[in-house]
């Protein structure tokens, strides 16, 4: 039996010391070809869930340090997850940039709107990339499943308001296909009288499933659509096309989202 050290010596491709098996290694090569540069990987902070983007130095992924304490499969899954986000970036799926029509409104609502990029835009991308992860033998919903279970067991803080409750339910529906967990979550919501946010979460997930986004414009439009459903009478979001800019020799693309307040803050 080769020792762990011997095995790492024979490793062909590794990121952050994690040896990548065949399919993840092929994915890394594909992403590097699409980006035209090597992918850098670094550890984030414990508060950072991970990420993928392009800086002046080139494409990079960020992995939460706790991942390295997990099993080899979970470590590879986290790397593959971020590589697939990066692959979307390389294929023209951009991030989101709000273009507020009113500064005062944005000063107050900005942090909430920015948070929704992580809580709604990322899950829309997950809807596209998770089947690919499953095809490689990984369980992409494991993070959100653990998080839901922790909330149900009272180990993690409950979502604090109706927006957070709706979005939490939306993520659970979109990112896991664990019917048992969804049923438990439904009973939990009913016991809390969170029926409105639960219905809204279902509606948001259905918007994504019905539109089945496949292209960059689809993702931007479905994001605007989800946000308009969530914001309802508070503000209106409009996708106004793409904004391109340079980071070093790399071109970065973001969806311009006009945000028009419908209420006075
Ligand atoms: Zn993600």
Boltz pocket constraint, residues with backbone or C-beta under 6 A from the ligand:
constraints:
  - pocket:
      binder: B
      contacts: [[A, 81], [A, 85], [A, 122], [A, 126]]
      max_distance: 6.0
